[in-house]
Amino acid sequence: MLSQTVEYALRAMVHLAAQKPDELLSSEAIAARTKVPKGYLSKILRDLVVAELISSQRGPNGGFALARPPSRISILDVFIAVDPIRRITKCPLGNPAHLKLCPLHRRLDDALALIEREYAKTTLAEVLETNTKSAPQCRALTPATVRVTG
């Protein structure tokens, strides 16, 4: 269901959300920590900047940071920026007699609408909060959850 682009964008956004608000990260650092190919990540970061979800600063001390608090960025915002969910608005068969969606495609579109609503309700802050309390999913993305024992 998730495209590779969305998966990579979500990894980058969760990683940026885990940083201090004023901390800038280079694309190289984000790529290494999220295991996203650098070239692919550069395109994704550009899309996220255009969508005003992250900000960028050029120069030796430059990098990327969230453009607003993680509590104000939804998972749907990330989808919309890089690979929007394609809703079904007309007959996929191109049948001109189908002025409305048939029952099958209406149900499929209803499911897509439900997914959009859930993604819209879920913020990066919630994802970080859940990640710190649960299994080691995406542990590499949140430095605060990594515990070194010795």
Secondary structure, 3 states (H helix, E strand, C coil): CCCHHHHHHHHHHHHHHCCCCCCCECHHHHHHHHCCCHHHHHHHHHHHHHCCCEEEECCCCCEEEECCCHHHCEHHHHHHHHCCCCCCCCCCCCCCCCCCCCHHHHHHHHHHHHHHHHHHHCEHHHHHHHHHHCCCCCHHHCHHHCCCCC
